[in-house]
């Protein structure tokens, strides 16, 4: 949702989640505080995606990246979301089921990281 707001063609998925599960109530509340409406958001498992050449997976935890590469091939482009932070934070724990305070903190880190990724994509497109 944040990436789409920045003009990035993107979708959200999980490596551990089922499909068609509504967003956590704390995620919905944290999103609304940021102007992002997650009330209609439903989970999607990574195995349901059609992967195209040039797609970039952005994961929160190193294990998620390894799982995606194991399932879809080592050639898949993958980065850790937290590596785009200053200072880098290679492990961002999934906030699902956590407190509203943790969701706010995590969403702030996501916003910051996605902003940096969006800038890099724009720079690459401008070259």
Backbone atoms as SQL, in Angstrom:
CREATE TABLE atoms (id INTEGER PRIMARY KEY, chain TEXT, resi INTEGER, resn TEXT, atom TEXT, x REAL, y REAL, z REAL);
INSERT INTO atoms VALUES
  (1, 'A', 1, 'UNK', 'N', 0.824, -1.198, 0.000),
  (2, 'A', 1, 'UNK', 'CA', 0.000, 0.000, 0.000),
  (3, 'A', 1, 'UNK', 'C', 0.864, 1.257, 0.000),
  (4, 'A', 2, 'UNK', 'N', 1.906, 1.275, 0.816),
  (5, 'A', 2, 'UNK', 'CA', 2.794, 2.436, 0.880),
  (6, 'A', 2, 'UNK', 'C', 3.517, 2.601, -0.443),
  (7, 'A', 3, 'UNK', 'N', 3.999, 1.496, -1.010),
  (8, 'A', 3, 'UNK', 'CA', 4.714, 1.560, -2.288),
  (9, 'A', 3, 'UNK', 'C', 3.784, 2.053, -3.396),
  (10, 'A', 4, 'UNK', 'N', 2.559, 1.574, -3.411),
  (11, 'A', 4, 'UNK', 'CA', 1.599, 2.023, -4.434),
  (12, 'A', 4, 'UNK', 'C', 1.386, 3.529, -4.331),
  (13, 'A', 5, 'UNK', 'N', 1.314, 4.046, -3.107),
  (14, 'A', 5, 'UNK', 'CA', 1.133, 5.478, -2.903),
  (15, 'A', 5, 'UNK', 'C', 2.321, 6.274, -3.445),
  (16, 'A', 6, 'UNK', 'N', 3.476, 5.642, -3.550),
  (17, 'A', 6, 'UNK', 'CA', 4.686, 6.283, -4.089),
  (18, 'A', 6, 'UNK', 'C', 4.817, 6.059, -5.588),
  (19, 'A', 7, 'UNK', 'N', 3.806, 5.428, -6.197),
  (20, 'A', 7, 'UNK', 'CA', 3.832, 5.202, -7.628),
  (21, 'A', 7, 'UNK', 'C', 4.568, 3.951, -8.067),
  (22, 'A', 8, 'UNK', 'N', 4.837, 3.061, -7.130),
  (23, 'A', 8, 'UNK', 'CA', 5.533, 1.819, -7.445),
  (24, 'A', 8, 'UNK', 'C', 4.502, 0.719, -7.665),
  (25, 'A', 9, 'UNK', 'N', 4.593, 0.041, -8.813),
  (26, 'A', 9, 'UNK', 'CA', 3.724, -1.100, -9.085),
  (27, 'A', 9, 'UNK', 'C', 4.124, -2.197, -8.098),
  (28, 'A', 10, 'UNK', 'N', 3.256, -2.534, -7.188),
  (29, 'A', 10, 'UNK', 'CA', 3.636, -3.457, -6.115),
  (30, 'A', 10, 'UNK', 'C', 2.441, -4.239, -5.611),
  (31, 'A', 11, 'UNK', 'N', 2.742, -5.292, -4.867),
  (32, 'A', 11, 'UNK', 'CA', 1.713, -6.053, -4.166),
  (33, 'A', 11, 'UNK', 'C', 2.322, -6.617, -2.889),
  (34, 'A', 12, 'UNK', 'N', 1.479, -6.880, -1.956),
  (35, 'A', 12, 'UNK', 'CA', 1.895, -7.396, -0.659),
  (36, 'A', 12, 'UNK', 'C', 1.572, -8.886, -0.593),
  (37, 'A', 13, 'UNK', 'N', 2.492, -9.632, 0.003),
  (38, 'A', 13, 'UNK', 'CA', 2.236, -11.055, 0.203),
  (39, 'A', 13, 'UNK', 'C', 2.995, -11.514, 1.442),
  (40, 'A', 14, 'UNK', 'N', 2.685, -12.706, 1.885),
  (41, 'A', 14, 'UNK', 'CA', 3.349, -13.274, 3.045),
  (42, 'A', 14, 'UNK', 'C', 3.925, -14.637, 2.733),
  (43, 'A', 15, 'UNK', 'N', 4.931, -15.005, 3.481),
  (44, 'A', 15, 'UNK', 'CA', 5.521, -16.334, 3.323),
  (45, 'A', 15, 'UNK', 'C', 4.935, -17.313, 4.325),
  (46, 'A', 16, 'UNK', 'N', 4.273, -16.774, 5.339),
  (47, 'A', 16, 'UNK', 'CA', 3.765, -17.607, 6.428),
  (48, 'A', 16, 'UNK', 'C', 2.252, -17.480, 6.595),
  (49, 'A', 17, 'UNK', 'N', 1.672, -16.516, 5.910),
  (50, 'A', 17, 'UNK', 'CA', 0.243, -16.226, 6.087),
  (51, 'A', 17, 'UNK', 'C', -0.607, -17.068, 5.153),
  (52, 'A', 18, 'UNK', 'N', -1.831, -17.262, 5.562),
  (53, 'A', 18, 'UNK', 'CA', -2.798, -17.880, 4.673),
  (54, 'A', 18, 'UNK', 'C', -3.291, -16.839, 3.679),
  (55, 'A', 19, 'UNK', 'N', -4.235, -17.198, 2.853),
  (56, 'A', 19, 'UNK', 'CA', -4.796, -16.255, 1.890),
  (57, 'A', 19, 'UNK', 'C', -6.163, -15.778, 2.350),
  (58, 'A', 20, 'UNK', 'N', -6.489, -14.564, 1.959),
  (59, 'A', 20, 'UNK', 'CA', -7.801, -13.959, 2.206),
  (60, 'A', 20, 'UNK', 'C', -8.121, -13.740, 3.677),
  (61, 'A', 21, 'UNK', 'N', -7.098, -13.463, 4.469),
  (62, 'A', 21, 'UNK', 'CA', -7.284, -13.156, 5.890),
  (63, 'A', 21, 'UNK', 'C', -7.228, -11.637, 6.045),
  (64, 'A', 22, 'UNK', 'N', -8.206, -11.032, 6.732),
  (65, 'A', 22, 'UNK', 'CA', -8.188, -9.577, 6.910),
  (66, 'A', 22, 'UNK', 'C', -6.957, -9.117, 7.692),
  (67, 'A', 23, 'UNK', 'N', -6.608, -7.856, 7.495),
  (68, 'A', 23, 'UNK', 'CA', -5.485, -7.259, 8.218),
  (69, 'A', 23, 'UNK', 'C', -5.761, -7.256, 9.717),
  (70, 'A', 24, 'UNK', 'N', -4.712, -7.406, 10.476),
  (71, 'A', 24, 'UNK', 'CA', -4.759, -7.318, 11.939),
  (72, 'A', 24, 'UNK', 'C', -5.401, -5.987, 12.334),
  (73, 'A', 25, 'UNK', 'N', -6.227, -5.999, 13.375),
  (74, 'A', 25, 'UNK', 'CA', -6.929, -4.767, 13.787),
  (75, 'A', 25, 'UNK', 'C', -5.958, -3.651, 14.143),
  (76, 'A', 26, 'UNK', 'N', -4.809, -3.997, 14.720),
  (77, 'A', 26, 'UNK', 'CA', -3.818, -2.970, 15.040),
  (78, 'A', 26, 'UNK', 'C', -3.155, -2.425, 13.774),
  (79, 'A', 27, 'UNK', 'N', -3.044, -3.250, 12.746),
  (80, 'A', 27, 'UNK', 'CA', -2.511, -2.783, 11.459),
  (81, 'A', 27, 'UNK', 'C', -3.494, -1.806, 10.820),
  (82, 'A', 28, 'UNK', 'N', -4.775, -2.142, 10.879),
  (83, 'A', 28, 'UNK', 'CA', -5.796, -1.254, 10.314),
  (84, 'A', 28, 'UNK', 'C', -5.748, 0.100, 11.008),
  (85, 'A', 29, 'UNK', 'N', -5.694, 0.093, 12.334),
  (86, 'A', 29, 'UNK', 'CA', -5.675, 1.355, 13.091),
  (87, 'A', 29, 'UNK', 'C', -4.400, 2.149, 12.791),
  (88, 'A', 30, 'UNK', 'N', -3.250, 1.483, 12.758),
  (89, 'A', 30, 'UNK', 'CA', -1.983, 2.164, 12.463),
  (90, 'A', 30, 'UNK', 'C', -1.994, 2.719, 11.047),
  (91, 'A', 31, 'UNK', 'N', -2.544, 1.958, 10.106),
  (92, 'A', 31, 'UNK', 'CA', -2.642, 2.438, 8.741),
  (93, 'A', 31, 'UNK', 'C', -3.518, 3.676, 8.634),
  (94, 'A', 32, 'UNK', 'N', -4.660, 3.654, 9.291),
  (95, 'A', 32, 'UNK', 'CA', -5.562, 4.808, 9.249),
  (96, 'A', 32, 'UNK', 'C', -4.895, 6.050, 9.835),
  (97, 'A', 33, 'UNK', 'N', -4.086, 5.881, 10.883),
  (98, 'A', 33, 'UNK', 'CA', -3.357, 7.021, 11.458),
  (99, 'A', 33, 'UNK', 'C', -2.365, 7.601, 10.454),
  (100, 'A', 34, 'UNK', 'N', -1.966, 6.810, 9.461),
  (101, 'A', 34, 'UNK', 'CA', -1.021, 7.251, 8.428),
  (102, 'A', 34, 'UNK', 'C', -1.716, 7.579, 7.111),
  (103, 'A', 35, 'UNK', 'N', -3.035, 7.492, 7.094),
  (104, 'A', 35, 'UNK', 'CA', -3.758, 7.787, 5.871),
  (105, 'A', 35, 'UNK', 'C', -3.811, 6.621, 4.888),
  (106, 'A', 36, 'UNK', 'N', -3.560, 5.404, 5.367),
  (107, 'A', 36, 'UNK', 'CA', -3.614, 4.197, 4.543),
  (108, 'A', 36, 'UNK', 'C', -4.756, 3.328, 5.061),
  (109, 'A', 37, 'UNK', 'N', -5.706, 3.044, 4.191),
  (110, 'A', 37, 'UNK', 'CA', -6.882, 2.270, 4.608),
  (111, 'A', 37, 'UNK', 'C', -6.669, 0.787, 4.320),
  (112, 'A', 38, 'UNK', 'N', -6.493, -0.008, 5.366),
  (113, 'A', 38, 'UNK', 'CA', -6.284, -1.449, 5.244),
  (114, 'A', 38, 'UNK', 'C', -7.546, -2.251, 5.572),
  (115, 'A', 39, 'UNK', 'N', -8.672, -1.574, 5.705),
  (116, 'A', 39, 'UNK', 'CA', -9.896, -2.276, 6.112),
  (117, 'A', 39, 'UNK', 'C', -10.330, -3.334, 5.101),
  (118, 'A', 40, 'UNK', 'N', -10.043, -3.147, 3.837),
  (119, 'A', 40, 'UNK', 'CA', -10.431, -4.120, 2.809),
  (120, 'A', 40, 'UNK', 'C', -9.267, -5.034, 2.418),
  (121, 'A', 41, 'UNK', 'N', -8.112, -4.835, 3.025),
  (122, 'A', 41, 'UNK', 'CA', -6.920, -5.621, 2.672),
  (123, 'A', 41, 'UNK', 'C', -7.087, -7.074, 3.119),
  (124, 'A', 42, 'UNK', 'N', -6.732, -7.986, 2.220),
  (125, 'A', 42, 'UNK', 'CA', -6.738, -9.415, 2.531),
  (126, 'A', 42, 'UNK', 'C', -5.348, -9.969, 2.252),
  (127, 'A', 43, 'UNK', 'N', -4.908, -10.882, 3.085),
  (128, 'A', 43, 'UNK', 'CA', -3.581, -11.472, 2.907),
  (129, 'A', 43, 'UNK', 'C', -3.531, -12.294, 1.627),
  (130, 'A', 44, 'UNK', 'N', -2.292, -12.447, 1.148),
  (131, 'A', 44, 'UNK', 'CA', -2.050, -13.256, -0.047),
  (132, 'A', 44, 'UNK', 'C', -0.742, -14.003, 0.189),
  (133, 'A', 45, 'UNK', 'N', -0.728, -15.283, -0.092),
  (134, 'A', 45, 'UNK', 'CA', 0.486, -16.077, 0.097),
  (135, 'A', 45, 'UNK', 'C', 1.392, -15.901, -1.121),
  (136, 'A', 46, 'UNK', 'N', 2.674, -15.891, -0.878),
  (137, 'A', 46, 'UNK', 'CA', 3.650, -15.670, -1.943),
  (138, 'A', 46, 'UNK', 'C', 3.510, -16.668, -3.085),
  (139, 'A', 47, 'UNK', 'N', 3.048, -17.854, -2.804),
  (140, 'A', 47, 'UNK', 'CA', 2.911, -18.861, -3.859),
  (141, 'A', 47, 'UNK', 'C', 1.805, -18.522, -4.853),
  (142, 'A', 48, 'UNK', 'N', 0.944, -17.553, -4.524),
  (143, 'A', 48, 'UNK', 'CA', -0.136, -17.168, -5.435),
  (144, 'A', 48, 'UNK', 'C', 0.305, -16.114, -6.450),
  (145, 'A', 49, 'UNK', 'N', 1.516, -15.607, -6.324),
  (146, 'A', 49, 'UNK', 'CA', 1.977, -14.543, -7.206),
  (147, 'A', 49, 'UNK', 'C', 2.461, -15.074, -8.544),
  (148, 'A', 50, 'UNK', 'N', 2.262, -14.280, -9.573),
  (149, 'A', 50, 'UNK', 'CA', 2.902, -14.506, -10.868),
  (150, 'A', 50, 'UNK', 'C', 4.131, -13.611, -10.850),
  (151, 'A', 51, 'UNK', 'N', 5.304, -14.226, -10.972),
  (152, 'A', 51, 'UNK', 'CA', 6.548, -13.473, -10.867),
  (153, 'A', 51, 'UNK', 'C', 7.069, -13.184, -12.267),
  (154, 'A', 52, 'UNK', 'N', 7.383, -11.912, -12.495),
  (155, 'A', 52, 'UNK', 'CA', 7.881, -11.474, -13.789),
  (156, 'A', 52, 'UNK', 'C', 9.355, -11.100, -13.695),
  (157, 'A', 53, 'UNK', 'N', 10.034, -11.186, -14.815),
  (158, 'A', 53, 'UNK', 'CA', 11.429, -10.787, -14.870),
  (159, 'A', 53, 'UNK', 'C', 11.534, -9.325, -14.434),
  (160, 'A', 54, 'UNK', 'N', 12.484, -9.033, -13.595),
  (161, 'A', 54, 'UNK', 'CA', 12.669, -7.679, -13.111),
  (162, 'A', 54, 'UNK', 'C', 11.938, -7.367, -11.824),
  (163, 'A', 55, 'UNK', 'N', 11.088, -8.281, -11.342),
  (164, 'A', 55, 'UNK', 'CA', 10.400, -8.060, -10.067),
  (165, 'A', 55, 'UNK', 'C', 11.416, -8.056, -8.929),
  (166, 'A', 56, 'UNK', 'N', 11.164, -7.239, -7.948),
  (167, 'A', 56, 'UNK', 'CA', 12.009, -7.154, -6.765),
  (168, 'A', 56, 'UNK', 'C', 11.173, -7.530, -5.551),
  (169, 'A', 57, 'UNK', 'N', 11.634, -8.528, -4.807),
  (170, 'A', 57, 'UNK', 'CA', 10.995, -8.879, -3.542),
  (171, 'A', 57, 'UNK', 'C', 11.657, -8.069, -2.435),
  (172, 'A', 58, 'UNK', 'N', 10.839, -7.426, -1.621),
  (173, 'A', 58, 'UNK', 'CA', 11.332, -6.677, -0.470),
  (174, 'A', 58, 'UNK', 'C', 10.786, -7.395, 0.759),
  (175, 'A', 59, 'UNK', 'N', 11.696, -7.941, 1.566),
  (176, 'A', 59, 'UNK', 'CA', 11.290, -8.752, 2.711),
  (177, 'A', 59, 'UNK', 'C', 11.733, -8.095, 4.011),
  (178, 'A', 60, 'UNK', 'N', 11.090, -8.478, 5.092),
  (179, 'A', 60, 'UNK', 'CA', 11.396, -7.902, 6.395),
  (180, 'A', 60, 'UNK', 'C', 12.437, -8.708, 7.160),
  (181, 'A', 61, 'UNK', 'N', 12.506, -9.994, 6.892),
  (182, 'A', 61, 'UNK', 'CA', 13.398, -10.870, 7.650),
  (183, 'A', 61, 'UNK', 'C', 14.262, -11.688, 6.680),
  (184, 'A', 62, 'UNK', 'N', 15.540, -11.907, 7.006),
  (185, 'A', 62, 'UNK', 'CA', 16.418, -12.684, 6.111),
  (186, 'A', 62, 'UNK', 'C', 15.845, -14.049, 5.738),
  (187, 'A', 63, 'UNK', 'N', 15.177, -14.705, 6.672),
  (188, 'A', 63, 'UNK', 'CA', 14.615, -16.020, 6.407),
  (189, 'A', 63, 'UNK', 'C', 13.556, -15.972, 5.307),
  (190, 'A', 64, 'UNK', 'N', 12.817, -14.868, 5.233),
  (191, 'A', 64, 'UNK', 'CA', 11.808, -14.715, 4.190),
  (192, 'A', 64, 'UNK', 'C', 12.474, -14.672, 2.811),
  (193, 'A', 65, 'UNK', 'N', 13.577, -13.956, 2.708),
  (194, 'A', 65, 'UNK', 'CA', 14.308, -13.890, 1.449),
  (195, 'A', 65, 'UNK', 'C', 14.832, -15.247, 1.032),
  (196, 'A', 66, 'UNK', 'N', 15.357, -15.996, 1.981),
  (197, 'A', 66, 'UNK', 'CA', 15.866, -17.339, 1.681),
  (198, 'A', 66, 'UNK', 'C', 14.740, -18.263, 1.234),
  (199, 'A', 67, 'UNK', 'N', 13.596, -18.165, 1.866),
  (200, 'A', 67, 'UNK', 'CA', 12.447, -18.981, 1.491),
  (201, 'A', 67, 'UNK', 'C', 11.982, -18.663, 0.069),
  (202, 'A', 68, 'UNK', 'N', 11.905, -17.392, -0.255),
  (203, 'A', 68, 'UNK', 'CA', 11.486, -16.980, -1.595),
  (204, 'A', 68, 'UNK', 'C', 12.479, -17.469, -2.640),
  (205, 'A', 69, 'UNK', 'N', 13.757, -17.325, -2.369),
  (206, 'A', 69, 'UNK', 'CA', 14.779, -17.782, -3.324),
  (207, 'A', 69, 'UNK', 'C', 14.754, -19.304, -3.477),
  (208, 'A', 70, 'UNK', 'N', 14.499, -20.016, -2.393),
  (209, 'A', 70, 'UNK', 'CA', 14.428, -21.476, -2.464),
  (210, 'A', 70, 'UNK', 'C', 13.223, -21.922, -3.299),
  (211, 'A', 71, 'UNK', 'N', 12.108, -21.212, -3.182),
  (212, 'A', 71, 'UNK', 'CA', 10.884, -21.586, -3.904),
  (213, 'A', 71, 'UNK', 'C', 10.883, -21.149, -5.361),
  (214, 'A', 72, 'UNK', 'N', 11.481, -19.981, -5.609),
  (215, 'A', 72, 'UNK', 'CA', 11.342, -19.371, -6.932),
  (216, 'A', 72, 'UNK', 'C', 12.658, -19.265, -7.699),
  (217, 'A', 73, 'UNK', 'N', 13.728, -19.751, -7.128),
  (218, 'A', 73, 'UNK', 'CA', 15.013, -19.718, -7.827),
  (219, 'A', 73, 'UNK', 'C', 15.936, -18.649, -7.283),
  (220, 'A', 74, 'UNK', 'N', 17.186, -18.945, -7.265),
  (221, 'A', 74, 'UNK', 'CA', 18.179, -18.041, -6.693),
  (222, 'A', 74, 'UNK', 'C', 18.318, -16.745, -7.483),
  (223, 'A', 75, 'UNK', 'N', 17.839, -16.713, -8.735),
  (224, 'A', 75, 'UNK', 'CA', 17.983, -15.530, -9.564),
  (225, 'A', 75, 'UNK', 'C', 16.980, -14.431, -9.192),
  (226, 'A', 76, 'UNK', 'N', 16.026, -14.728, -8.329),
  (227, 'A', 76, 'UNK', 'CA', 15.037, -13.743, -7.894),
  (228, 'A', 76, 'UNK', 'C', 15.753, -12.588, -7.192),
  (229, 'A', 77, 'UNK', 'N', 15.408, -11.367, -7.581),
  (230, 'A', 77, 'UNK', 'CA', 15.970, -10.180, -6.930),
  (231, 'A', 77, 'UNK', 'C', 15.247, -9.965, -5.601),
  (232, 'A', 78, 'UNK', 'N', 16.013, -9.820, -4.547),
  (233, 'A', 78, 'UNK', 'CA', 15.438, -9.730, -3.213),
  (234, 'A', 78, 'UNK', 'C', 16.293, -8.796, -2.364),
  (235, 'A', 79, 'UNK', 'N', 15.655, -7.954, -1.574),
  (236, 'A', 79, 'UNK', 'CA', 16.369, -7.071, -0.669),
  (237, 'A', 79, 'UNK', 'C', 15.662, -7.057, 0.688),
  (238, 'A', 80, 'UNK', 'N', 16.419, -6.749, 1.707),
  (239, 'A', 80, 'UNK', 'CA', 15.853, -6.594, 3.046),
  (240, 'A', 80, 'UNK', 'C', 15.386, -5.151, 3.225),
  (241, 'A', 81, 'UNK', 'N', 14.144, -4.981, 3.601),
  (242, 'A', 81, 'UNK', 'CA', 13.561, -3.658, 3.785),
  (243, 'A', 81, 'UNK', 'C', 14.397, -2.786, 4.716),
  (244, 'A', 82, 'UNK', 'N', 14.827, -3.379, 5.825),
  (245, 'A', 82, 'UNK', 'CA', 15.566, -2.614, 6.823),
  (246, 'A', 82, 'UNK', 'C', 16.948, -2.162, 6.397),
  (247, 'A', 83, 'UNK', 'N', 17.483, -2.732, 5.315),
  (248, 'A', 83, 'UNK', 'CA', 18.795, -2.285, 4.825),
  (249, 'A', 83, 'UNK', 'C', 18.714, -0.904, 4.183),
  (250, 'A', 84, 'UNK', 'N', 17.503, -0.443, 3.929),
  (251, 'A', 84, 'UNK', 'CA', 17.305, 0.875, 3.342),
  (252, 'A', 84, 'UNK', 'C', 17.175, 1.963, 4.406),
  (253, 'A', 85, 'UNK', 'N', 17.252, 1.578, 5.674),
  (254, 'A', 85, 'UNK', 'CA', 17.177, 2.536, 6.778),
  (255, 'A', 85, 'UNK', 'C', 18.556, 3.110, 7.080),
  (256, 'A', 86, 'UNK', 'N', 18.574, 4.234, 7.746),
  (257, 'A', 86, 'UNK', 'CA', 19.816, 4.836, 8.236),
  (258, 'A', 86, 'UNK', 'C', 19.714, 4.952, 9.743),
  (259, 'A', 87, 'UNK', 'N', 20.446, 4.186, 10.540),
  (260, 'A', 87, 'UNK', 'CA', 21.352, 3.107, 10.141),
  (261, 'A', 87, 'UNK', 'C', 20.547, 1.867, 9.721),
  (262, 'A', 88, 'UNK', 'N', 21.197, 0.982, 8.960),
  (263, 'A', 88, 'UNK', 'CA', 20.504, -0.227, 8.499),
  (264, 'A', 88, 'UNK', 'C', 20.032, -1.093, 9.662),
  (265, 'A', 89, 'UNK', 'N', 18.903, -1.722, 9.455),
  (266, 'A', 89, 'UNK', 'CA', 18.317, -2.623, 10.440),
  (267, 'A', 89, 'UNK', 'C', 17.888, -3.882, 9.680),
  (268, 'A', 90, 'UNK', 'N', 18.786, -4.888, 9.587),
  (269, 'A', 90, 'UNK', 'CA', 18.527, -6.019, 8.699),
  (270, 'A', 90, 'UNK', 'C', 17.352, -6.910, 9.084),
  (271, 'A', 91, 'UNK', 'N', 16.849, -6.787, 10.270),
  (272, 'A', 91, 'UNK', 'CA', 15.755, -7.663, 10.696),
  (273, 'A', 91, 'UNK', 'C', 14.625, -6.794, 11.244),
  (274, 'A', 92, 'UNK', 'N', 13.497, -6.770, 10.528),
  (275, 'A', 92, 'UNK', 'CA', 12.295, -6.095, 11.009),
  (276, 'A', 92, 'UNK', 'C', 11.273, -7.176, 11.317),
  (277, 'A', 93, 'UNK', 'N', 10.983, -7.348, 12.567),
  (278, 'A', 93, 'UNK', 'CA', 10.050, -8.397, 12.971),
  (279, 'A', 93, 'UNK', 'C', 8.645, -8.055, 12.489),
  (280, 'A', 94, 'UNK', 'N', 7.980, -9.023, 11.908),
  (281, 'A', 94, 'UNK', 'CA', 6.613, -8.857, 11.428),
  (282, 'A', 94, 'UNK', 'C', 5.738, -8.382, 12.586),
  (283, 'A', 95, 'UNK', 'N', 5.006, -7.285, 12.401),
  (284, 'A', 95, 'UNK', 'CA', 4.204, -6.749, 13.509),
  (285, 'A', 95, 'UNK', 'C', 2.884, -7.476, 13.755),
  (286, 'A', 96, 'UNK', 'N', 2.541, -8.454, 12.898),
  (287, 'A', 96, 'UNK', 'CA', 1.252, -9.129, 13.043),
  (288, 'A', 96, 'UNK', 'C', 1.076, -9.655, 14.475),
  (289, 'A', 97, 'UNK', 'N', -0.023, -9.275, 15.101),
  (290, 'A', 97, 'UNK', 'CA', -0.330, -9.729, 16.454),
  (291, 'A', 97, 'UNK', 'C', 0.350, -8.927, 17.548),
  (292, 'A', 98, 'UNK', 'N', 1.134, -7.933, 17.173),
  (293, 'A', 98, 'UNK', 'CA', 1.859, -7.124, 18.163),
  (294, 'A', 98, 'UNK', 'C', 1.016, -5.918, 18.591),
  (295, 'A', 99, 'UNK', 'N', 1.568, -5.117, 19.482),
  (296, 'A', 99, 'UNK', 'CA', 0.862, -3.980, 20.065),
  (297, 'A', 99, 'UNK', 'C', 0.710, -2.828, 19.072),
  (298, 'A', 100, 'UNK', 'N', -0.234, -1.925, 19.349),
  (299, 'A', 100, 'UNK', 'CA', -0.378, -0.737, 18.500),
  (300, 'A', 100, 'UNK', 'C', 0.912, 0.090, 18.439),
  (301, 'A', 101, 'UNK', 'N', 1.628, 0.169, 19.531),
  (302, 'A', 101, 'UNK', 'CA', 2.891, 0.926, 19.557),
  (303, 'A', 101, 'UNK', 'C', 3.897, 0.301, 18.601),
  (304, 'A', 102, 'UNK', 'N', 3.985, -1.022, 18.611),
  (305, 'A', 102, 'UNK', 'CA', 4.924, -1.684, 17.714),
  (306, 'A', 102, 'UNK', 'C', 4.508, -1.485, 16.249),
  (307, 'A', 103, 'UNK', 'N', 3.203, -1.564, 15.966),
  (308, 'A', 103, 'UNK', 'CA', 2.742, -1.320, 14.596),
  (309, 'A', 103, 'UNK', 'C', 3.137, 0.078, 14.141),
  (310, 'A', 104, 'UNK', 'N', 2.935, 1.080, 14.989),
  (311, 'A', 104, 'UNK', 'CA', 3.302, 2.445, 14.608),
  (312, 'A', 104, 'UNK', 'C', 4.794, 2.551, 14.320),
  (313, 'A', 105, 'UNK', 'N', 5.606, 1.953, 15.171),
  (314, 'A', 105, 'UNK', 'CA', 7.058, 1.990, 14.959),
  (315, 'A', 105, 'UNK', 'C', 7.432, 1.272, 13.665),
  (316, 'A', 106, 'UNK', 'N', 6.877, 0.100, 13.484),
  (317, 'A', 106, 'UNK', 'CA', 7.178, -0.705, 12.300),
  (318, 'A', 106, 'UNK', 'C', 6.709, 0.001, 11.029),
  (319, 'A', 107, 'UNK', 'N', 5.518, 0.556, 11.039),
  (320, 'A', 107, 'UNK', 'CA', 5.014, 1.257, 9.863),
  (321, 'A', 107, 'UNK', 'C', 5.880, 2.478, 9.549),
  (322, 'A', 108, 'UNK', 'N', 6.385, 3.134, 10.572),
  (323, 'A', 108, 'UNK', 'CA', 7.304, 4.261, 10.348),
  (324, 'A', 108, 'UNK', 'C', 8.572, 3.810, 9.646),
  (325, 'A', 109, 'UNK', 'N', 9.115, 2.668, 10.072),
  (326, 'A', 109, 'UNK', 'CA', 10.315, 2.114, 9.429),
  (327, 'A', 109, 'UNK', 'C', 10.023, 1.686, 7.992),
  (328, 'A', 110, 'UNK', 'N', 8.848, 1.118, 7.779),
  (329, 'A', 110, 'UNK', 'CA', 8.438, 0.726, 6.429),
  (330, 'A', 110, 'UNK', 'C', 8.334, 1.970, 5.541),
  (331, 'A', 111, 'UNK', 'N', 7.683, 3.008, 6.047),
  (332, 'A', 111, 'UNK', 'CA', 7.543, 4.255, 5.279),
  (333, 'A', 111, 'UNK', 'C', 8.911, 4.796, 4.869),
  (334, 'A', 112, 'UNK', 'N', 9.825, 4.854, 5.823),
  (335, 'A', 112, 'UNK', 'CA', 11.167, 5.385, 5.565),
  (336, 'A', 112, 'UNK', 'C', 11.902, 4.548, 4.520),
  (337, 'A', 113, 'UNK', 'N', 11.838, 3.239, 4.648),
  (338, 'A', 113, 'UNK', 'CA', 12.522, 2.348, 3.714),
  (339, 'A', 113, 'UNK', 'C', 11.932, 2.445, 2.309),
  (340, 'A', 114, 'UNK', 'N', 10.623, 2.418, 2.222),
  (341, 'A', 114, 'UNK', 'CA', 9.969, 2.482, 0.919),
  (342, 'A', 114, 'UNK', 'C', 10.255, 3.814, 0.236),
  (343, 'A', 115, 'UNK', 'N', 10.322, 4.875, 1.006),
  (344, 'A', 115, 'UNK', 'CA', 10.671, 6.184, 0.444),
  (345, 'A', 115, 'UNK', 'C', 12.051, 6.133, -0.226),
  (346, 'A', 116, 'UNK', 'N', 13.008, 5.521, 0.436),
  (347, 'A', 116, 'UNK', 'CA', 14.355, 5.393, -0.138),
  (348, 'A', 116, 'UNK', 'C', 14.363, 4.497, -1.378),
  (349, 'A', 117, 'UNK', 'N', 13.630, 3.398, -1.329),
  (350, 'A', 117, 'UNK', 'CA', 13.547, 2.504, -2.485),
  (351, 'A', 117, 'UNK', 'C', 12.899, 3.246, -3.660),
  (352, 'A', 118, 'UNK', 'N', 11.827, 3.981, -3.405),
  (353, 'A', 118, 'UNK', 'CA', 11.138, 4.730, -4.464),
  (354, 'A', 118, 'UNK', 'C', 12.076, 5.745, -5.101),
  (355, 'A', 119, 'UNK', 'N', 12.894, 6.409, -4.291),
  (356, 'A', 119, 'UNK', 'CA', 13.865, 7.369, -4.835),
  (357, 'A', 119, 'UNK', 'C', 14.864, 6.686, -5.761),
  (358, 'A', 120, 'UNK', 'N', 15.348, 5.510, -5.336),
  (359, 'A', 120, 'UNK', 'CA', 16.313, 4.767, -6.153),
  (360, 'A', 120, 'UNK', 'C', 15.689, 4.294, -7.460),
  (361, 'A', 121, 'UNK', 'N', 14.448, 3.855, -7.413),
  (362, 'A', 121, 'UNK', 'CA', 13.758, 3.432, -8.635),
  (363, 'A', 121, 'UNK', 'C', 13.607, 4.618, -9.579),
  (364, 'A', 122, 'UNK', 'N', 13.214, 5.756, -9.030),
  (365, 'A', 122, 'UNK', 'CA', 13.059, 6.954, -9.863),
  (366, 'A', 122, 'UNK', 'C', 14.381, 7.347, -10.477),
  (367, 'A', 123, 'UNK', 'N', 15.466, 7.329, -9.713),
  (368, 'A', 123, 'UNK', 'CA', 16.792, 7.651, -10.249),
  (369, 'A', 123, 'UNK', 'C', 17.180, 6.704, -11.372),
  (370, 'A', 124, 'UNK', 'N', 16.910, 5.407, -11.187),
  (371, 'A', 124, 'UNK', 'CA', 17.242, 4.414, -12.204),
  (372, 'A', 124, 'UNK', 'C', 16.421, 4.636, -13.468),
  (373, 'A', 125, 'UNK', 'N', 15.172, 5.028, -13.328),
  (374, 'A', 125, 'UNK', 'CA', 14.310, 5.263, -14.485),
  (375, 'A', 125, 'UNK', 'C', 14.715, 6.530, -15.232),
  (376, 'A', 126, 'UNK', 'N', 15.251, 7.505, -14.495),
  (377, 'A', 126, 'UNK', 'CA', 15.657, 8.775, -15.101),
  (378, 'A', 126, 'UNK', 'C', 16.972, 8.642, -15.877),
  (379, 'A', 127, 'UNK', 'N', 17.753, 7.606, -15.590),
  (380, 'A', 127, 'UNK', 'CA', 19.042, 7.427, -16.294),
  (381, 'A', 127, 'UNK', 'C', 18.875, 6.938, -17.697);
